[in-house]
Amino acid sequence: MQVEQKQTIPTGIDAAKQLAAFTAVDEHILPHHKIIGIGSGSTVPFVVDRIVAQGKQLNQDRVFLPTGFQSKELIVNAGLRLGDIDQYPNLDVTIDGADEVDRNLNCIKGGGACQLREKVLAEAAETWIIVADYRKDSQTLGTTWKQGVPIEVAPFAYVRVLQHLHDMGSKTAVLRMAKAKAGPVVTDNGNFVIDAPFDNGRYQNPKELLMEIKMLTGVVEVGLFCNMVKAAYFGNADGSVTARLAKEPL
Ligand SMILES: O=C[C@H](O)[C@H](O)[C@H](O)COP(=O)(O)O
């Protein structure tokens, strides 16, 4: 497969992100893959760079589905063909970033408030791949990502959901506030986000935690992704890549 290399050479953490992204694209975006999901965050632009480097000929027959505003811009600015999940409900592969990944490849996602669309595109893909730098590779969720589980909620229900989360033991759960706007973060779907930290004990069984939060009325989606990853690639500081594969075939 032809790969035209880009010229910019990132350093530090960005180099680790690029390494993970390039490796994942080389191993999982194959010539026969035509419907491809593009995730969100600061690692994903390297994924798009590497896909573009596969050349116009391969990419002209492909459609790329975004997980939010940011990835939509990435796709359009790269000159790739944009599609959406309502046109293409089955994807060959989706590549996305993560905020933290545990030893069983469960993930926390939603640091950029994109977890709803990300989960839809993850579930809809034959293969879901994670790319991240070494800081995201943990034994247990909540080890390095202290901000908590990002939870997308219907705006009018957020106070009720916060009460329930406090009752569940997430005493410091808060509504995520915007940085350069007065008021809360509003997602690409017009909803709010709550960040809910839990004790280490609760992160030992992320699937159970996910189901408990998801049952709260007003919750739209939870940034816990359990038993979904086929492979995760972590770029390391020494220039190597750690690949972790799902134990059971998904
Ligand atoms: O909502 C955002 C996403 O879940 C991102 O994929 C996640 O926050 C990781 O982003 P980054 O690659 O910037 O660490």
The ligand as an SDF file (V2000), in Angstrom:
LIG
                    3D

 14 13  0  0  0  0  0  0  0  0999 V2000
  -14.8830   13.1630   24.0720 O   0  0  0  0  0  0  0  0  0  0  0  0
  -13.7270   12.9750   23.7210 C   0  0  0  0  0  0  0  0  0  0  0  0
  -13.1340   11.6870   23.4810 C   0  0  0  0  0  0  0  0  0  0  0  0
  -13.6420   10.6060   24.2060 O   0  0  0  0  0  0  0  0  0  0  0  0
  -11.6310   11.6220   23.2470 C   0  0  0  0  0  0  0  0  0  0  0  0
  -11.4410   10.5440   22.3850 O   0  0  0  0  0  0  0  0  0  0  0  0
  -10.8300   11.4360   24.5240 C   0  0  0  0  0  0  0  0  0  0  0  0
  -11.0790   12.5330   25.3800 O   0  0  0  0  0  0  0  0  0  0  0  0
   -9.3280   11.3060   24.2650 C   0  0  0  0  0  0  0  0  0  0  0  0
   -8.8020   12.4620   23.7340 O   0  0  0  0  0  0  0  0  0  0  0  0
   -7.2390   12.7000   23.5350 P   0  0  0  0  0  0  0  0  0  0  0  0
   -6.8220   11.8880   22.3430 O   0  0  0  0  0  0  0  0  0  0  0  0
   -7.1370   14.1700   23.3130 O   0  0  0  0  0  0  0  0  0  0  0  0
   -6.5720   12.2550   24.7830 O   0  0  0  0  0  0  0  0  0  0  0  0
  1  2  2  0
  2  3  1  0
  3  4  1  0
  3  5  1  0
  5  6  1  0
  5  7  1  0
  7  8  1  0
  7  9  1  0
  9 10  1  0
 10 11  1  0
 11 12  2  0
 11 13  1  0
 11 14  1  0
M  END
$$$$
